[in-house]
Amino acid sequence: MNIESFNGVRRQIPAESIVFEEGDPSDFMYIIASGRVVIFKKVVQSATRVLHNIGDGEYFGEMSLITGAKRSASAKTISETEVIQIDKNGLLKLLKEDPAFGINLMRQMAERLEQTSESLIYSELELALASHKPERFNDAYDGKTIFIATGYFSLENKKEVMQIAGSIKWPDDIDLITSLYKPEKVENELIYVAAVYDLKSLLNVTLRFESLVQWDFSPAFATSADLFSSL
């Protein structure tokens, strides 16, 4: 692909950098030449849900560029990433001159729409369940709701993230059930399972990691054999 003929510009973006934020104007779309990008959306308070985790050869930012709407989600690099940045005129020219690109773009857009819809519906269900706090699930934690906080961070930041994790003194109003570290080649995951009366308490703990970690919060519930036998 001759990117210059489509107004394309190559950009090197450092790890843990915001490419755009939800609500920003849509000036460009991006093709990932190398690296990884996470697409996420605010769902409640300052909690976020990761919608997509994408890598080499995948696109992002194209839907808002086509519709002219503001960004409906945010994008952040996980590792050092090279992207090809294309404006709207370049995209229209590319679609006209390279039908295969257009077909691939439509396929990815359709898959993303389906995944995003499922993810956001799941978020609404989680929040509804969390607000009801079923008594039979939460007896062990005095009516608290169990949340799973999953933090994504790059390998380059592992040492600093682990130092912060090791220094945390958990508040009395949080019952930390378990904490897990999941190593991967490109990105790592830090997972906390905790019971809280208010999600804000858990959010305040994760704020200590600042921009080093991208967090996703999901309510969860303890289950029993009786529950499964009733389904």
DRENPA-3360 file (N, C-alpha, C; in nm, 2 decimals, always signed):
BEGIN
1 = MNIESFNG = +0.08/-0.12/+0.00/+0.00/+0.00/+0.00/+0.09/+0.12/+0.00 ~ +0.07/+0.21/-0.10/+0.14/+0.34/-0.10/+0.06/+0.44/-0.02 ~ +0.10/+0.45/+0.11/+0.02/+0.54/+0.20/+0.02/+0.68/+0.16 ~ +0.12/+0.73/+0.10/+0.13/+0.87/+0.06/+0.02/+0.91/-0.04 ~ -0.02/+0.82/-0.13/-0.12/+0.85/-0.23/-0.26/+0.85/-0.16 ~ -0.27/+0.81/-0.04/-0.40/+0.81/+0.03/-0.40/+0.91/+0.15 ~ -0.31/+1.00/+0.15/-0.29/+1.10/+0.26/-0.25/+1.03/+0.39 ~ -0.19/+0.91/+0.37/-0.15/+0.84/+0.49/-0.02/+0.89/+0.55;
9 = VRRQIPAE = -0.01/+0.89/+0.69/+0.11/+0.93/+0.76/+0.14/+0.83/+0.86 ~ +0.26/+0.78/+0.86/+0.31/+0.69/+0.97/+0.34/+0.76/+1.10 ~ +0.29/+0.70/+1.21/+0.32/+0.76/+1.34/+0.37/+0.66/+1.43 ~ +0.47/+0.69/+1.51/+0.52/+0.60/+1.62/+0.46/+0.66/+1.75 ~ +0.39/+0.57/+1.82/+0.32/+0.62/+1.94/+0.38/+0.54/+2.06 ~ +0.43/+0.60/+2.16/+0.48/+0.53/+2.28/+0.38/+0.44/+2.35 ~ +0.42/+0.35/+2.42/+0.33/+0.26/+2.50/+0.26/+0.35/+2.60 ~ +0.14/+0.30/+2.64/+0.05/+0.37/+2.74/+0.01/+0.51/+2.70;
17 = SIVFEEGD = +0.00/+0.54/+2.57/-0.04/+0.67/+2.52/-0.19/+0.67/+2.47 ~ -0.26/+0.78/+2.51/-0.39/+0.79/+2.46/-0.39/+0.84/+2.32 ~ -0.45/+0.77/+2.22/-0.46/+0.81/+2.08/-0.57/+0.91/+2.06 ~ -0.69/+0.88/+2.12/-0.80/+0.97/+2.13/-0.89/+0.93/+2.24 ~ -0.98/+1.02/+2.28/-1.07/+1.00/+2.39/-1.21/+1.01/+2.35 ~ -1.30/+0.94/+2.42/-1.44/+0.94/+2.40/-1.49/+1.09/+2.40 ~ -1.56/+1.13/+2.29/-1.61/+1.27/+2.28/-1.52/+1.35/+2.20 ~ -1.40/+1.31/+2.16/-1.31/+1.39/+2.07/-1.37/+1.39/+1.93;
25 = PSDFMYII = -1.34/+1.50/+1.85/-1.38/+1.50/+1.71/-1.30/+1.39/+1.64 ~ -1.37/+1.35/+1.53/-1.31/+1.24/+1.45/-1.24/+1.29/+1.32 ~ -1.11/+1.30/+1.33/-1.03/+1.35/+1.22/-0.96/+1.25/+1.14 ~ -0.93/+1.13/+1.20/-0.85/+1.03/+1.14/-0.90/+0.89/+1.17 ~ -0.87/+0.79/+1.09/-0.87/+0.65/+1.13/-0.73/+0.60/+1.13 ~ -0.71/+0.48/+1.19/-0.57/+0.43/+1.20/-0.57/+0.28/+1.16 ~ -0.46/+0.25/+1.10/-0.43/+0.11/+1.07/-0.30/+0.08/+1.15 ~ -0.31/-0.03/+1.23/-0.19/-0.07/+1.31/-0.09/-0.15/+1.23;
33 = ASGRVVIF = +0.03/-0.09/+1.21/+0.14/-0.15/+1.14/+0.21/-0.25/+1.24 ~ +0.22/-0.21/+1.36/+0.28/-0.30/+1.46/+0.24/-0.25/+1.60 ~ +0.23/-0.34/+1.70/+0.19/-0.30/+1.83/+0.05/-0.34/+1.87 ~ +0.00/-0.29/+1.98/-0.13/-0.32/+2.03/-0.20/-0.20/+2.08 ~ -0.33/-0.20/+2.06/-0.42/-0.08/+2.11/-0.54/-0.14/+2.18 ~ -0.58/-0.08/+2.28/-0.70/-0.12/+2.35/-0.81/-0.01/+2.33 ~ -0.93/-0.05/+2.30/-1.04/+0.04/+2.28/-1.13/+0.02/+2.41 ~ -1.16/+0.13/+2.48/-1.24/+0.12/+2.60/-1.34/+0.23/+2.61;
41 = KKVVQSAT = -1.44/+0.21/+2.70/-1.55/+0.31/+2.71/-1.59/+0.32/+2.86 ~ -1.62/+0.44/+2.90/-1.67/+0.46/+3.04/-1.81/+0.40/+3.05 ~ -1.84/+0.32/+3.15/-1.97/+0.27/+3.17/-2.04/+0.31/+3.30 ~ -1.96/+0.34/+3.40/-2.02/+0.39/+3.53/-1.91/+0.46/+3.61 ~ -1.95/+0.58/+3.66/-1.86/+0.66/+3.74/-1.73/+0.67/+3.66 ~ -1.61/+0.64/+3.72/-1.49/+0.64/+3.64/-1.45/+0.50/+3.60 ~ -1.54/+0.40/+3.61/-1.51/+0.26/+3.57/-1.52/+0.25/+3.41 ~ -1.44/+0.16/+3.36/-1.44/+0.15/+3.21/-1.46/+0.00/+3.18;
49 = RVLHNIGD = -1.50/-0.02/+3.05/-1.51/-0.16/+3.00/-1.42/-0.16/+2.87 ~ -1.33/-0.26/+2.87/-1.25/-0.28/+2.75/-1.34/-0.34/+2.64 ~ -1.35/-0.28/+2.52/-1.43/-0.33/+2.42/-1.36/-0.42/+2.32 ~ -1.23/-0.37/+2.29/-1.15/-0.44/+2.19/-1.00/-0.43/+2.23 ~ -0.93/-0.54/+2.20/-0.79/-0.54/+2.22/-0.73/-0.58/+2.08 ~ -0.67/-0.49/+2.00/-0.64/-0.52/+1.86/-0.49/-0.50/+1.84 ~ -0.45/-0.56/+1.72/-0.31/-0.56/+1.69/-0.28/-0.54/+1.54 ~ -0.17/-0.60/+1.50/-0.11/-0.58/+1.36/-0.22/-0.60/+1.26;
57 = GEYFGEMS = -0.23/-0.50/+1.16/-0.32/-0.52/+1.05/-0.46/-0.48/+1.08 ~ -0.50/-0.45/+1.20/-0.64/-0.41/+1.23/-0.65/-0.26/+1.23 ~ -0.78/-0.22/+1.22/-0.81/-0.08/+1.21/-0.89/-0.03/+1.33 ~ -0.88/+0.10/+1.36/-0.97/+0.16/+1.46/-0.99/+0.31/+1.43 ~ -1.10/+0.36/+1.48/-1.14/+0.50/+1.45/-1.21/+0.52/+1.32 ~ -1.24/+0.41/+1.25/-1.29/+0.43/+1.11/-1.44/+0.47/+1.12 ~ -1.52/+0.42/+1.21/-1.66/+0.44/+1.21/-1.70/+0.58/+1.24 ~ -1.63/+0.65/+1.33/-1.66/+0.79/+1.36/-1.62/+0.88/+1.24;
65 = LITGAKRS = -1.51/+0.84/+1.18/-1.46/+0.91/+1.07/-1.56/+0.91/+0.95 ~ -1.62/+0.79/+0.93/-1.72/+0.78/+0.82/-1.85/+0.86/+0.85 ~ -1.90/+0.85/+0.98/-2.02/+0.91/+1.02/-2.01/+1.06/+1.05 ~ -1.89/+1.10/+1.09/-1.87/+1.24/+1.13/-1.91/+1.26/+1.27 ~ -1.95/+1.16/+1.34/-1.98/+1.17/+1.49/-1.86/+1.18/+1.57 ~ -1.87/+1.23/+1.69/-1.76/+1.23/+1.79/-1.73/+1.09/+1.83 ~ -1.60/+1.07/+1.88/-1.56/+0.94/+1.92/-1.65/+0.88/+2.02 ~ -1.69/+0.76/+2.00/-1.79/+0.69/+2.10/-1.71/+0.61/+2.20;
73 = ASAKTISE = -1.58/+0.60/+2.19/-1.49/+0.53/+2.28/-1.35/+0.59/+2.28 ~ -1.27/+0.54/+2.37/-1.13/+0.59/+2.38/-1.03/+0.48/+2.33 ~ -0.92/+0.52/+2.28/-0.81/+0.43/+2.23/-0.68/+0.46/+2.30 ~ -0.61/+0.36/+2.34/-0.49/+0.37/+2.41/-0.39/+0.26/+2.37 ~ -0.26/+0.30/+2.35/-0.16/+0.20/+2.31/-0.13/+0.11/+2.44 ~ -0.11/-0.01/+2.42/-0.06/-0.10/+2.52/+0.09/-0.11/+2.52 ~ +0.15/-0.12/+2.40/+0.29/-0.13/+2.38/+0.33/-0.02/+2.28 ~ +0.46/+0.00/+2.25/+0.49/+0.09/+2.15/+0.43/+0.05/+2.02;
81 = TEVIQIDK = +0.37/+0.14/+1.95/+0.28/+0.11/+1.84/+0.31/+0.20/+1.72 ~ +0.32/+0.14/+1.60/+0.33/+0.22/+1.47/+0.19/+0.21/+1.40 ~ +0.14/+0.33/+1.37/+0.01/+0.33/+1.30/+0.02/+0.41/+1.17 ~ -0.07/+0.38/+1.08/-0.08/+0.46/+0.96/-0.21/+0.54/+0.98 ~ -0.19/+0.67/+0.98/-0.30/+0.77/+1.01/-0.36/+0.82/+0.88 ~ -0.49/+0.80/+0.86/-0.55/+0.84/+0.73/-0.67/+0.93/+0.76 ~ -0.68/+1.04/+0.68/-0.80/+1.13/+0.70/-0.91/+1.09/+0.62 ~ -1.02/+1.16/+0.62/-1.15/+1.12/+0.55/-1.13/+1.11/+0.40;
89 = NGLLKLLK = -1.06/+1.21/+0.34/-1.04/+1.21/+0.20/-0.96/+1.09/+0.16 ~ -0.86/+1.06/+0.24/-0.77/+0.95/+0.21/-0.85/+0.82/+0.21 ~ -0.94/+0.81/+0.32/-1.02/+0.69/+0.33/-1.11/+0.67/+0.21 ~ -1.18/+0.77/+0.17/-1.27/+0.76/+0.06/-1.19/+0.72/-0.07 ~ -1.07/+0.78/-0.09/-0.99/+0.74/-0.21/-0.95/+0.59/-0.20 ~ -0.91/+0.55/-0.08/-0.87/+0.41/-0.06/-0.98/+0.32/-0.08 ~ -1.10/+0.35/-0.04/-1.22/+0.26/-0.06/-1.25/+0.25/-0.21 ~ -1.23/+0.36/-0.28/-1.26/+0.36/-0.42/-1.16/+0.28/-0.51;
97 = EDPAFGIN = -1.03/+0.29/-0.47/-0.93/+0.23/-0.55/-0.89/+0.09/-0.50 ~ -0.93/+0.05/-0.38/-0.89/-0.08/-0.33/-1.01/-0.15/-0.27 ~ -1.09/-0.21/-0.36/-1.21/-0.28/-0.31/-1.19/-0.38/-0.20 ~ -1.07/-0.45/-0.21/-1.04/-0.56/-0.11/-1.03/-0.49/+0.03 ~ -0.97/-0.37/+0.03/-0.96/-0.30/+0.16/-1.10/-0.27/+0.22 ~ -1.18/-0.22/+0.13/-1.32/-0.19/+0.17/-1.39/-0.31/+0.23 ~ -1.38/-0.42/+0.16/-1.45/-0.55/+0.21/-1.39/-0.58/+0.35 ~ -1.26/-0.58/+0.36/-1.20/-0.61/+0.49/-1.24/-0.51/+0.60;
105 = LMRQMAER = -1.25/-0.39/+0.56/-1.29/-0.28/+0.66/-1.44/-0.31/+0.70 ~ -1.53/-0.34/+0.61/-1.67/-0.37/+0.65/-1.68/-0.49/+0.73 ~ -1.60/-0.59/+0.70/-1.60/-0.72/+0.79/-1.56/-0.68/+0.93 ~ -1.45/-0.61/+0.95/-1.40/-0.57/+1.08/-1.51/-0.49/+1.15 ~ -1.57/-0.39/+1.08/-1.67/-0.31/+1.14/-1.79/-0.39/+1.19 ~ -1.83/-0.48/+1.11/-1.95/-0.57/+1.15/-1.91/-0.65/+1.27 ~ -1.79/-0.71/+1.28/-1.75/-0.79/+1.39/-1.74/-0.70/+1.52 ~ -1.69/-0.58/+1.50/-1.67/-0.49/+1.62/-1.81/-0.44/+1.67;
113 = LEQTSESL = -1.90/-0.41/+1.58/-2.04/-0.37/+1.62/-2.10/-0.48/+1.70 ~ -2.09/-0.60/+1.66/-2.15/-0.71/+1.73/-2.09/-0.73/+1.87 ~ -1.95/-0.72/+1.87/-1.88/-0.74/+2.00/-1.91/-0.63/+2.09 ~ -1.92/-0.50/+2.04/-1.95/-0.39/+2.13/-2.09/-0.39/+2.18 ~ -2.18/-0.43/+2.10/-2.32/-0.44/+2.14/-2.33/-0.54/+2.25 ~ -2.27/-0.66/+2.24/-2.28/-0.76/+2.34/-2.21/-0.72/+2.47 ~ -2.10/-0.65/+2.46/-2.03/-0.60/+2.57/-2.10/-0.50/+2.65 ~ -2.17/-0.40/+2.58/-2.24/-0.30/+2.65/-2.37/-0.35/+2.71;
121 = IYSELELA = -2.44/-0.45/+2.64/-2.55/-0.51/+2.70/-2.51/-0.58/+2.83 ~ -2.40/-0.65/+2.82/-2.35/-0.73/+2.94/-2.32/-0.63/+3.05 ~ -2.27/-0.51/+3.02/-2.24/-0.41/+3.13/-2.37/-0.37/+3.19 ~ -2.48/-0.34/+3.11/-2.61/-0.30/+3.17/-2.66/-0.41/+3.26 ~ -2.65/-0.54/+3.22/-2.70/-0.65/+3.30/-2.62/-0.66/+3.43 ~ -2.49/-0.64/+3.42/-2.40/-0.65/+3.54/-2.44/-0.54/+3.64 ~ -2.46/-0.42/+3.59/-2.50/-0.31/+3.68/-2.63/-0.33/+3.74 ~ -2.73/-0.38/+3.66/-2.86/-0.41/+3.72/-2.85/-0.51/+3.83;
129 = LASHKPER = -2.77/-0.62/+3.80/-2.76/-0.72/+3.90/-2.69/-0.67/+4.03 ~ -2.59/-0.59/+4.01/-2.51/-0.53/+4.12/-2.60/-0.44/+4.21 ~ -2.69/-0.37/+4.14/-2.78/-0.28/+4.22/-2.88/-0.35/+4.30 ~ -2.92/-0.48/+4.26/-3.01/-0.56/+4.33/-2.94/-0.63/+4.45 ~ -2.82/-0.66/+4.43/-2.74/-0.73/+4.53/-2.81/-0.85/+4.59 ~ -2.83/-0.96/+4.51/-2.91/-1.08/+4.56/-2.85/-1.13/+4.69 ~ -2.94/-1.14/+4.79/-2.90/-1.17/+4.93/-2.83/-1.31/+4.94 ~ -2.88/-1.40/+4.86/-2.83/-1.54/+4.87/-2.68/-1.55/+4.82;
137 = FNDAYDGK = -2.64/-1.45/+4.73/-2.51/-1.45/+4.68/-2.41/-1.38/+4.77 ~ -2.46/-1.28/+4.85/-2.37/-1.19/+4.92/-2.37/-1.21/+5.08 ~ -2.43/-1.32/+5.13/-2.44/-1.34/+5.27/-2.30/-1.34/+5.33 ~ -2.20/-1.40/+5.26/-2.07/-1.42/+5.32/-1.99/-1.29/+5.33 ~ -2.04/-1.19/+5.26/-1.97/-1.06/+5.26/-2.06/-0.95/+5.31 ~ -2.15/-0.98/+5.40/-2.23/-0.88/+5.48/-2.30/-0.79/+5.38 ~ -2.36/-0.84/+5.27/-2.43/-0.76/+5.18/-2.35/-0.68/+5.08 ~ -2.22/-0.70/+5.08/-2.13/-0.63/+4.98/-2.14/-0.70/+4.84;
145 = TIFIATGY = -2.11/-0.62/+4.74/-2.11/-0.67/+4.60/-1.96/-0.71/+4.57 ~ -1.95/-0.82/+4.50/-1.82/-0.87/+4.46/-1.79/-0.81/+4.32 ~ -1.67/-0.74/+4.31/-1.63/-0.69/+4.18/-1.49/-0.75/+4.14 ~ -1.48/-0.77/+4.01/-1.35/-0.81/+3.95/-1.29/-0.69/+3.88 ~ -1.18/-0.65/+3.93/-1.10/-0.54/+3.86/-0.99/-0.60/+3.78 ~ -0.99/-0.58/+3.65/-0.88/-0.64/+3.57/-0.80/-0.52/+3.51 ~ -0.68/-0.52/+3.54/-0.59/-0.41/+3.49/-0.50/-0.46/+3.39 ~ -0.49/-0.39/+3.27/-0.40/-0.42/+3.16/-0.28/-0.32/+3.16;
153 = FSLENKKE = -0.16/-0.38/+3.15/-0.04/-0.29/+3.14/+0.06/-0.35/+3.06 ~ +0.15/-0.27/+3.01/+0.26/-0.32/+2.92/+0.37/-0.38/+3.00 ~ +0.45/-0.47/+2.93/+0.56/-0.54/+2.99/+0.66/-0.44/+3.05 ~ +0.68/-0.32/+2.98/+0.78/-0.22/+3.02/+0.75/-0.16/+3.15 ~ +0.62/-0.16/+3.19/+0.58/-0.10/+3.32/+0.56/-0.21/+3.43 ~ +0.60/-0.33/+3.40/+0.57/-0.44/+3.50/+0.64/-0.41/+3.64 ~ +0.76/-0.37/+3.64/+0.83/-0.34/+3.77/+0.76/-0.24/+3.85 ~ +0.73/-0.13/+3.79/+0.66/-0.02/+3.86/+0.52/-0.06/+3.91;
161 = VMQIAGSI = +0.45/-0.13/+3.82/+0.31/-0.17/+3.86/+0.32/-0.27/+3.98 ~ +0.41/-0.36/+3.98/+0.43/-0.46/+4.08/+0.47/-0.39/+4.22 ~ +0.55/-0.29/+4.21/+0.59/-0.21/+4.33/+0.47/-0.15/+4.39 ~ +0.39/-0.08/+4.31/+0.27/-0.02/+4.36/+0.17/-0.12/+4.42 ~ +0.15/-0.23/+4.35/+0.06/-0.34/+4.40/+0.11/-0.39/+4.53 ~ +0.24/-0.40/+4.55/+0.29/-0.46/+4.68/+0.28/-0.36/+4.79 ~ +0.27/-0.23/+4.76/+0.26/-0.13/+4.87/+0.12/-0.09/+4.91 ~ +0.02/-0.15/+4.84/-0.12/-0.11/+4.87/-0.16/-0.16/+5.01;
169 = KWPDDIDL = -0.22/-0.07/+5.09/-0.28/-0.11/+5.22/-0.43/-0.10/+5.20 ~ -0.50/-0.21/+5.20/-0.64/-0.22/+5.16/-0.72/-0.16/+5.27 ~ -0.82/-0.07/+5.24/-0.91/-0.01/+5.34/-0.99/-0.12/+5.41 ~ -1.04/-0.08/+5.53/-1.12/-0.17/+5.61/-1.25/-0.21/+5.54 ~ -1.30/-0.12/+5.45/-1.43/-0.14/+5.39/-1.43/-0.23/+5.27 ~ -1.31/-0.28/+5.23/-1.29/-0.37/+5.12/-1.24/-0.50/+5.17 ~ -1.32/-0.61/+5.13/-1.27/-0.75/+5.16/-1.20/-0.80/+5.03 ~ -1.07/-0.80/+5.03/-0.99/-0.85/+4.92/-1.00/-1.00/+4.92;
177 = ITSLYKPE = -1.07/-1.06/+4.82/-1.09/-1.21/+4.81/-0.96/-1.27/+4.76 ~ -0.91/-1.22/+4.65/-0.79/-1.27/+4.59/-0.73/-1.17/+4.50 ~ -0.60/-1.18/+4.47/-0.53/-1.10/+4.37/-0.45/-1.19/+4.28 ~ -0.45/-1.16/+4.15/-0.38/-1.25/+4.06/-0.30/-1.17/+3.96 ~ -0.19/-1.22/+3.92/-0.10/-1.16/+3.81/-0.10/-1.26/+3.70 ~ -0.13/-1.21/+3.58/-0.14/-1.29/+3.46/-0.03/-1.24/+3.36 ~ +0.08/-1.31/+3.35/+0.18/-1.26/+3.25/+0.15/-1.30/+3.11 ~ +0.18/-1.21/+3.02/+0.17/-1.23/+2.87/+0.29/-1.17/+2.80;
185 = KVENELIY = +0.30/-1.21/+2.67/+0.42/-1.16/+2.60/+0.42/-1.01/+2.57 ~ +0.30/-0.96/+2.54/+0.29/-0.82/+2.51/+0.23/-0.74/+2.62 ~ +0.11/-0.78/+2.68/+0.05/-0.71/+2.79/+0.04/-0.80/+2.90 ~ +0.03/-0.74/+3.02/+0.01/-0.82/+3.14/-0.12/-0.78/+3.21 ~ -0.17/-0.87/+3.30/-0.29/-0.84/+3.36/-0.28/-0.85/+3.52 ~ -0.33/-0.76/+3.59/-0.34/-0.76/+3.73/-0.48/-0.77/+3.77 ~ -0.52/-0.87/+3.84/-0.66/-0.89/+3.87/-0.69/-0.89/+4.02 ~ -0.79/-0.81/+4.06/-0.83/-0.81/+4.20/-0.98/-0.86/+4.21;
193 = VAAVYDLK = -1.01/-0.95/+4.30/-1.15/-0.98/+4.33/-1.17/-0.94/+4.47 ~ -1.27/-0.85/+4.48/-1.29/-0.78/+4.61/-1.44/-0.76/+4.63 ~ -1.48/-0.76/+4.76/-1.62/-0.74/+4.80/-1.63/-0.60/+4.86 ~ -1.72/-0.51/+4.81/-1.73/-0.37/+4.85/-1.87/-0.33/+4.87 ~ -1.90/-0.23/+4.95/-2.03/-0.17/+4.96/-2.05/-0.07/+4.84 ~ -1.94/-0.01/+4.81/-1.95/+0.10/+4.70/-1.83/+0.08/+4.61 ~ -1.85/+0.08/+4.48/-1.75/+0.06/+4.38/-1.64/+0.17/+4.39 ~ -1.68/+0.29/+4.44/-1.58/+0.40/+4.46/-1.46/+0.36/+4.54;
201 = SLLNVTLR = -1.48/+0.28/+4.64/-1.37/+0.24/+4.73/-1.27/+0.16/+4.65 ~ -1.31/+0.07/+4.56/-1.22/+0.00/+4.47/-1.16/+0.09/+4.37 ~ -1.23/+0.18/+4.31/-1.18/+0.28/+4.22/-1.07/+0.36/+4.28 ~ -1.09/+0.40/+4.40/-0.98/+0.48/+4.47/-0.85/+0.41/+4.49 ~ -0.86/+0.27/+4.51/-0.74/+0.19/+4.52/-0.67/+0.19/+4.38 ~ -0.74/+0.16/+4.28/-0.68/+0.15/+4.14/-0.63/+0.28/+4.09 ~ -0.68/+0.39/+4.14/-0.62/+0.52/+4.10/-0.48/+0.54/+4.13 ~ -0.43/+0.46/+4.23/-0.29/+0.47/+4.27/-0.19/+0.43/+4.15;
209 = FESLVQWD = -0.24/+0.36/+4.06/-0.16/+0.31/+3.94/-0.16/+0.42/+3.83 ~ -0.24/+0.52/+3.85/-0.24/+0.63/+3.76/-0.26/+0.58/+3.61 ~ -0.18/+0.63/+3.52/-0.19/+0.59/+3.38/-0.12/+0.47/+3.34 ~ -0.05/+0.40/+3.44/+0.02/+0.28/+3.41/-0.07/+0.16/+3.37 ~ -0.19/+0.16/+3.42/-0.28/+0.05/+3.41/-0.41/+0.10/+3.36 ~ -0.47/+0.02/+3.26/-0.60/+0.05/+3.21/-0.70/-0.06/+3.28 ~ -0.80/-0.01/+3.35/-0.88/-0.10/+3.43/-1.02/-0.12/+3.37 ~ -1.07/-0.24/+3.40/-1.20/-0.29/+3.35/-1.27/-0.35/+3.48;
217 = FSPAFATS = -1.39/-0.30/+3.51/-1.46/-0.34/+3.64/-1.58/-0.42/+3.60 ~ -1.60/-0.53/+3.66/-1.72/-0.61/+3.64/-1.77/-0.67/+3.77 ~ -1.90/-0.66/+3.80/-1.96/-0.72/+3.92/-1.96/-0.87/+3.90 ~ -1.95/-0.95/+4.00/-1.96/-1.09/+4.00/-2.03/-1.14/+4.12 ~ -2.07/-1.27/+4.12/-2.14/-1.32/+4.24/-2.10/-1.46/+4.27 ~ -2.09/-1.48/+4.40/-2.06/-1.62/+4.45/-2.18/-1.71/+4.41 ~ -2.15/-1.83/+4.37/-2.26/-1.92/+4.32/-2.26/-2.05/+4.41 ~ -2.36/-2.13/+4.39/-2.37/-2.25/+4.47/-2.43/-2.36/+4.38;
225 = ADLFSSL = -2.42/-2.48/+4.42/-2.48/-2.60/+4.35/-2.63/-2.58/+4.33 ~ -2.70/-2.52/+4.44/-2.84/-2.49/+4.43/-2.88/-2.40/+4.31 ~ -2.79/-2.30/+4.29/-2.81/-2.20/+4.18/-2.81/-2.27/+4.05 ~ -2.71/-2.36/+4.02/-2.70/-2.42/+3.89/-2.81/-2.52/+3.87 ~ -2.85/-2.59/+3.98/-2.95/-2.69/+3.97/-3.09/-2.63/+3.94 ~ -3.10/-2.50/+3.97/-3.23/-2.43/+3.94/-3.24/-2.37/+3.80 ~ -3.13/-2.37/+3.73/-3.13/-2.32/+3.59/-3.19/-2.41/+3.49;
% end
